[in-house]
Amino acid sequence: MTPVDLMYLINDIVWGPPIIILLLGTGLALSIYTAFVQIRRFRTAWMTFVRYRGYGGERGISPFAIWCAVSGATIGVGNIAGVSTAIYWGGPGALFWMFITGILGMVTKAFEATLSVWARRITPTGEIEGGTPYYIRLIPVVGPALAILFSVFAWIAAFGIGNMVQANNVALGAQWIAAAFMGRPALPEELKPIVNLVAGVIIMILVALVVIGGLKRIAELSSFLVPFMALWYIVGGLILWIANPRYFVWAIVEIIRGAFVPEALVGGVAGWTLLSAIRWGVARGLFSNEAGLGSAPNMYAYMKVDHPGRVGMYGMIEVFVDTPVVCMVTGLTNVTMLLKTYEVYGYTYNDVIIKGVMSGGEPLKGAKMAMWAFSQFYGIWAGVVVGVALFLFALTTLLSWEWYGEVNFVYFFSRTLKLPEKPVRWFWRVLWVIPIIPAAYYGEEAFKLFWDFADTMNGLMAIPNLIAIGVLAPVAYKLIHDFTERYVKTVGV
């Protein structure tokens, strides 16, 4: 077996049923343990998100800005391409299980976020020092070793999932926007390299200017971009739904029915089973909201907040907006337009998705399905609606994952290997911007092996993080319970 074969084998294991069951099982176990606090205290979480502005907190960055920066990472390419992939392999019923995954993931993210603030410390210079490895290392006996492993997995994963994949999707979004303004359904092949290069250069310069300013500048920019991009995409979906009310309601029915009897769907694809619906819905949902992976705590630790339990409320809302809201915009739009196509033209799911009868014989995989669905209503201007969303989703993910990688790069090289922190930080930031142009220009094919390796590292992050959540769950729940039961009543939200 070659090293490449071994890597692919490990990747299949890491992102296979065991880790998916572990992630989903953690969310279910914590939901039962807390008597479904994400549902019981949803109003508290929402009002905290809406009203709290950081009063009483001694150090850190604005809660809303930090939330936007974290959401900039979770609301990403997976909300468009990942959701469509789930429908391709698992049918519309996969969306139901994705929704359930989002509800369960809310409590997992709440625990992660709470622990990140609980474990952080203020340095002698008055700076915050915190992130996922800082609470992992507090596990008795094995904690320090697991924290080192997590930090290595995280900064390697950051280059794939957080950097090159996003740069490539920024370029794809730019292609769709350019095609729309040219009045074409797709950009001519000869123009794609030019658009990719221009997009890569612009994004590299923008990212470099932002990351030089550290987390504060990332959070400030995110506080403008994330609300705009989320509303842009949500409104784009809402307009389409309002214009097609009967098919929208029919889509909801098909999604619920397909969650339990996939092949009973209109023109259902052979191979859509209950297992495939659950597997793809759960997997893509977890990939989108990152609940349990340990990425978001690297940023939540720097929130200006007066109680660790309060930041857990922000974690809940983050996952809620990402999965039950933004992911469903893609999913419901796809199914709505597939059903309309069936009734108007008589084409089944199999005809449209697999055979590609409405897309020149090209199967509608990934983001292409979403682009097709929006184009059935918006025409060539779907390139602007989806292209702008994809462009900004990828850009904000790139910015946020820079910080995730930086926290763990510094933890490994400065906290563990004792190298001077300032040079390590600057070395990381310079290293971060280098792959952006080639990734935007050459695309997935040139970096597939590294992307798959980074994807493996991304999955491996979950193992030490879930161990930490399991061991420290009583601490996290005590803090969340204290906030929701006592602190809110005495101080308010």
HELIX and SHEET records of a PDB file:
HELIX    1   1 PRO A    3  VAL A   14  1                                  12    
HELIX    2   2 PRO A   17  TYR A   33  1                                  17    
HELIX    3   3 VAL A   37  ARG A   40  1                                   4    
HELIX    4   4 PHE A   42  ARG A   51  1                                  10    
HELIX    5   5 PRO A   63  THR A   74  1                                  12    
HELIX    6   6 VAL A   77  ASN A   79  5                                   3    
HELIX    7   7 ALA A   81  GLY A   90  1                                  10    
HELIX    8   8 ALA A   94  ALA A  119  1                                  26    
HELIX    9   9 THR A  132  ILE A  136  1                                   5    
HELIX   10  10 GLY A  143  PHE A  159  1                                  17    
HELIX   11  11 GLY A  160  MET A  164  3                                   5    
HELIX   12  12 VAL A  165  PHE A  181  1                                  17    
HELIX   13  13 GLU A  189  LEU A  191  5                                   3    
HELIX   14  14 LYS A  192  VAL A  211  1                                  20    
HELIX   15  15 GLY A  214  ALA A  243  1                                  30    
HELIX   16  16 PRO A  245  GLY A  258  1                                  14    
HELIX   17  17 PRO A  262  ALA A  264  5                                   3    
HELIX   18  18 LEU A  274  ASN A  289  1                                  16    
HELIX   19  19 PRO A  297  TYR A  300  1                                   4    
HELIX   20  20 PRO A  308  PHE A  320  1                                  13    
HELIX   21  21 VAL A  321  CYS A  327  3                                   7    
HELIX   22  22 MET A  328  TYR A  345  1                                  18    
HELIX   23  23 TYR A  349  TYR A  349  1                                   1    
HELIX   24  24 ASN A  350  LYS A  355  3                                   6    
HELIX   25  25 ALA A  367  TYR A  378  1                                  12    
HELIX   26  26 GLY A  379  TRP A  381  5                                   3    
HELIX   27  27 ALA A  382  VAL A  410  1                                  29    
HELIX   28  28 TYR A  411  THR A  416  3                                   6    
HELIX   29  29 GLU A  421  VAL A  433  1                                  13    
HELIX   30  30 ILE A  436  TYR A  442  1                                   7    
HELIX   31  31 GLU A  444  LEU A  460  1                                  17    
HELIX   32  32 ALA A  462  ASP A  482  1                                  21    
HELIX   33  33 PHE A  483  TYR A  487  3                                   5    
HELIX   34  34 VAL A  488  VAL A  491  1                                   4    
SHEET    1   A 2 ARG A 121  ILE A 122  0                                        
SHEET    2   A 2 ILE A 128  GLU A 129 -1                                        
END                                                                             
